[in-house]
Amino acid sequence: MEDVERLILQELREIKEELRILNSKIDNFAGYFEVSEEELQELISELEDAKKNGVRLEEILHEL
C-alpha cells in the first residue's frame, strides 16, 4: 500500500511541477494574448486529465 501511495504522491508532484512550468510560460506570454481565469482553469483541468491518461505535456501544448 505504501508503494501505491508513494507512486500517487510522485505523480501529483510531477503534475504540480508541470503546472508550475506552464504557469511560468503563461506569465511570459501574458502580453501576447488575453486569457480569462475560467479559460486558464479549463486548460489546467485538461492538462491534469491528460496526465492521468498518459498524454505527454508536449502533445497538449502542441495542440494549443
VMD Tcl script that builds the backbone (N, CA, C; Angstrom):
set m [mol new atoms 192]
animate dup $m
set s [atomselect $m all]
$s set {name element resname resid chain x y z} {
  {N N MET 1 A 0.817 -1.192 0.000}
  {CA C MET 1 A 0.000 0.000 0.000}
  {C C MET 1 A 0.862 1.257 0.000}
  {N N GLU 2 A 1.971 1.198 0.727}
  {CA C GLU 2 A 2.870 2.350 0.777}
  {C C GLU 2 A 3.449 2.652 -0.603}
  {N N ASP 3 A 3.708 1.606 -1.386}
  {CA C ASP 3 A 4.237 1.820 -2.734}
  {C C ASP 3 A 3.235 2.567 -3.604}
  {N N VAL 4 A 1.964 2.207 -3.486}
  {CA C VAL 4 A 0.913 2.873 -4.262}
  {C C VAL 4 A 0.813 4.333 -3.844}
  {N N GLU 5 A 0.831 4.576 -2.543}
  {CA C GLU 5 A 0.769 5.952 -2.049}
  {C C GLU 5 A 1.975 6.750 -2.538}
  {N N ARG 6 A 3.140 6.140 -2.520}
  {CA C ARG 6 A 4.351 6.806 -2.980}
  {C C ARG 6 A 4.251 7.154 -4.470}
  {N N LEU 7 A 3.721 6.226 -5.261}
  {CA C LEU 7 A 3.548 6.479 -6.690}
  {C C LEU 7 A 2.545 7.605 -6.936}
  {N N ILE 8 A 1.455 7.602 -6.195}
  {CA C ILE 8 A 0.443 8.657 -6.338}
  {C C ILE 8 A 1.040 10.010 -5.970}
  {N N LEU 9 A 1.766 10.062 -4.871}
  {CA C LEU 9 A 2.407 11.323 -4.465}
  {C C LEU 9 A 3.413 11.797 -5.505}
  {N N GLN 10 A 4.159 10.868 -6.088}
  {CA C GLN 10 A 5.125 11.240 -7.124}
  {C C GLN 10 A 4.408 11.815 -8.342}
  {N N GLU 11 A 3.313 11.186 -8.751}
  {CA C GLU 11 A 2.541 11.687 -9.890}
  {C C GLU 11 A 1.995 13.082 -9.597}
  {N N LEU 12 A 1.495 13.284 -8.388}
  {CA C LEU 12 A 0.976 14.601 -8.015}
  {C C LEU 12 A 2.084 15.651 -8.014}
  {N N ARG 13 A 3.269 15.276 -7.557}
  {CA C ARG 13 A 4.409 16.207 -7.600}
  {C C ARG 13 A 4.758 16.564 -9.039}
  {N N GLU 14 A 4.731 15.571 -9.920}
  {CA C GLU 14 A 5.036 15.823 -11.331}
  {C C GLU 14 A 3.994 16.749 -11.955}
  {N N ILE 15 A 2.729 16.527 -11.652}
  {CA C ILE 15 A 1.664 17.401 -12.159}
  {C C ILE 15 A 1.880 18.821 -11.644}
  {N N LYS 16 A 2.163 18.935 -10.371}
  {CA C LYS 16 A 2.385 20.251 -9.764}
  {C C LYS 16 A 3.552 20.960 -10.446}
  {N N GLU 17 A 4.621 20.246 -10.715}
  {CA C GLU 17 A 5.785 20.852 -11.375}
  {C C GLU 17 A 5.450 21.262 -12.803}
  {N N GLU 18 A 4.726 20.409 -13.518}
  {CA C GLU 18 A 4.333 20.758 -14.885}
  {C C GLU 18 A 3.412 21.974 -14.904}
  {N N LEU 19 A 2.527 22.062 -13.938}
  {CA C LEU 19 A 1.654 23.234 -13.847}
  {C C LEU 19 A 2.444 24.487 -13.504}
  {N N ARG 20 A 3.447 24.343 -12.646}
  {CA C ARG 20 A 4.302 25.481 -12.304}
  {C C ARG 20 A 5.025 25.976 -13.554}
  {N N ILE 21 A 5.540 25.054 -14.333}
  {CA C ILE 21 A 6.228 25.407 -15.576}
  {C C ILE 21 A 5.258 26.060 -16.548}
  {N N LEU 22 A 4.072 25.473 -16.668}
  {CA C LEU 22 A 3.056 26.034 -17.563}
  {C C LEU 22 A 2.659 27.439 -17.114}
  {N N ASN 23 A 2.454 27.627 -15.824}
  {CA C ASN 23 A 2.099 28.952 -15.318}
  {C C ASN 23 A 3.202 29.959 -15.618}
  {N N SER 24 A 4.440 29.520 -15.514}
  {CA C SER 24 A 5.560 30.399 -15.839}
  {C C SER 24 A 5.524 30.782 -17.318}
  {N N LYS 25 A 5.234 29.801 -18.176}
  {CA C LYS 25 A 5.139 30.088 -19.607}
  {C C LYS 25 A 3.974 31.020 -19.892}
  {N N ILE 26 A 2.867 30.809 -19.212}
  {CA C ILE 26 A 1.703 31.684 -19.396}
  {C C ILE 26 A 2.052 33.096 -18.969}
  {N N ASP 27 A 2.734 33.233 -17.839}
  {CA C ASP 27 A 3.149 34.559 -17.380}
  {C C ASP 27 A 4.044 35.241 -18.410}
  {N N ASN 28 A 4.924 34.471 -19.046}
  {CA C ASN 28 A 5.823 35.031 -20.052}
  {C C ASN 28 A 5.073 35.500 -21.296}
  {N N PHE 29 A 3.942 34.869 -21.594}
  {CA C PHE 29 A 3.169 35.221 -22.782}
  {C C PHE 29 A 1.985 36.132 -22.474}
  {N N ALA 30 A 1.896 36.581 -21.247}
  {CA C ALA 30 A 0.736 37.384 -20.835}
  {C C ALA 30 A 0.533 38.602 -21.725}
  {N N GLY 31 A 1.590 39.172 -22.249}
  {CA C GLY 31 A 1.470 40.346 -23.099}
  {C C GLY 31 A 1.038 40.027 -24.517}
  {N N TYR 32 A 1.044 38.748 -24.892}
  {CA C TYR 32 A 0.732 38.364 -26.263}
  {C C TYR 32 A -0.739 38.037 -26.485}
  {N N PHE 33 A -1.424 37.651 -25.460}
  {CA C PHE 33 A -2.828 37.314 -25.598}
  {C C PHE 33 A -3.511 37.476 -24.246}
  {N N GLU 34 A -4.801 37.595 -24.312}
  {CA C GLU 34 A -5.557 37.701 -23.078}
  {C C GLU 34 A -6.340 36.419 -22.870}
  {N N VAL 35 A -6.330 35.960 -21.650}
  {CA C VAL 35 A -6.996 34.719 -21.298}
  {C C VAL 35 A -7.722 34.955 -19.974}
  {N N SER 36 A -8.929 34.453 -19.899}
  {CA C SER 36 A -9.698 34.625 -18.670}
  {C C SER 36 A -9.285 33.584 -17.641}
  {N N GLU 37 A -9.613 33.849 -16.416}
  {CA C GLU 37 A -9.334 32.892 -15.344}
  {C C GLU 37 A -10.052 31.572 -15.621}
  {N N GLU 38 A -11.257 31.646 -16.154}
  {CA C GLU 38 A -12.021 30.438 -16.480}
  {C C GLU 38 A -11.298 29.604 -17.544}
  {N N GLU 39 A -10.761 30.277 -18.561}
  {CA C GLU 39 A -10.031 29.558 -19.614}
  {C C GLU 39 A -8.770 28.908 -19.057}
  {N N LEU 40 A -8.087 29.593 -18.153}
  {CA C LEU 40 A -6.891 29.016 -17.537}
  {C C LEU 40 A -7.260 27.790 -16.707}
  {N N GLN 41 A -8.335 27.886 -15.948}
  {CA C GLN 41 A -8.768 26.744 -15.146}
  {C C GLN 41 A -9.140 25.562 -16.036}
  {N N GLU 42 A -9.765 25.846 -17.173}
  {CA C GLU 42 A -10.126 24.787 -18.116}
  {C C GLU 42 A -8.866 24.121 -18.667}
  {N N LEU 43 A -7.874 24.919 -18.998}
  {CA C LEU 43 A -6.615 24.379 -19.506}
  {C C LEU 43 A -5.924 23.523 -18.447}
  {N N ILE 44 A -5.896 24.005 -17.230}
  {CA C ILE 44 A -5.277 23.240 -16.143}
  {C C ILE 44 A -6.001 21.911 -15.966}
  {N N SER 45 A -7.311 21.937 -16.029}
  {CA C SER 45 A -8.099 20.711 -15.914}
  {C C SER 45 A -7.775 19.747 -17.054}
  {N N GLU 46 A -7.668 20.273 -18.265}
  {CA C GLU 46 A -7.316 19.438 -19.419}
  {C C GLU 46 A -5.936 18.822 -19.244}
  {N N LEU 47 A -5.008 19.597 -18.721}
  {CA C LEU 47 A -3.651 19.085 -18.506}
  {C C LEU 47 A -3.633 17.984 -17.449}
  {N N GLU 48 A -4.396 18.176 -16.390}
  {CA C GLU 48 A -4.463 17.144 -15.358}
  {C C GLU 48 A -5.087 15.865 -15.913}
  {N N ASP 49 A -6.146 16.001 -16.706}
  {CA C ASP 49 A -6.782 14.832 -17.328}
  {C C ASP 49 A -5.815 14.138 -18.285}
  {N N ALA 50 A -5.090 14.921 -19.044}
  {CA C ALA 50 A -4.126 14.351 -19.986}
  {C C ALA 50 A -3.051 13.563 -19.236}
  {N N LYS 51 A -2.585 14.110 -18.131}
  {CA C LYS 51 A -1.566 13.426 -17.328}
  {C C LYS 51 A -2.108 12.096 -16.822}
  {N N LYS 52 A -3.349 12.105 -16.351}
  {CA C LYS 52 A -3.955 10.879 -15.846}
  {C C LYS 52 A -4.085 9.835 -16.945}
  {N N ASN 53 A -4.277 10.284 -18.188}
  {CA C ASN 53 A -4.458 9.371 -19.319}
  {C C ASN 53 A -3.161 9.078 -20.059}
  {N N GLY 54 A -2.047 9.538 -19.523}
  {CA C GLY 54 A -0.749 9.224 -20.100}
  {C C GLY 54 A -0.380 10.032 -21.329}
  {N N VAL 55 A -1.027 11.177 -21.529}
  {CA C VAL 55 A -0.703 12.037 -22.664}
  {C C VAL 55 A 0.438 12.953 -22.242}
  {N N ARG 56 A 1.429 13.067 -23.094}
  {CA C ARG 56 A 2.590 13.897 -22.765}
  {C C ARG 56 A 2.240 15.385 -22.845}
  {N N LEU 57 A 2.836 16.154 -21.975}
  {CA C LEU 57 A 2.596 17.590 -21.918}
  {C C LEU 57 A 2.920 18.250 -23.258}
  {N N GLU 58 A 3.968 17.799 -23.908}
  {CA C GLU 58 A 4.352 18.376 -25.189}
  {C C GLU 58 A 3.246 18.231 -26.233}
  {N N GLU 59 A 2.552 17.095 -26.199}
  {CA C GLU 59 A 1.465 16.867 -27.155}
  {C C GLU 59 A 0.323 17.850 -26.917}
  {N N ILE 60 A 0.012 18.089 -25.662}
  {CA C ILE 60 A -1.070 19.022 -25.325}
  {C C ILE 60 A -0.679 20.429 -25.723}
  {N N LEU 61 A 0.526 20.843 -25.411}
  {CA C LEU 61 A 0.963 22.199 -25.741}
  {C C LEU 61 A 1.043 22.388 -27.244}
  {N N HIS 62 A 1.394 21.339 -27.967}
  {CA C HIS 62 A 1.471 21.418 -29.422}
  {C C HIS 62 A 0.081 21.679 -30.022}
  {N N GLU 63 A -0.958 21.107 -29.401}
  {CA C GLU 63 A -2.321 21.279 -29.882}
  {C C GLU 63 A -2.811 22.708 -29.669}
  {N N LEU 64 A -2.236 23.410 -28.706}
  {CA C LEU 64 A -2.666 24.770 -28.426}
  {C C LEU 64 A -2.185 25.674 -29.520}
}
mol reanalyze $m
mol bondsrecalc $m
mol representation Tube
mol addrep $m
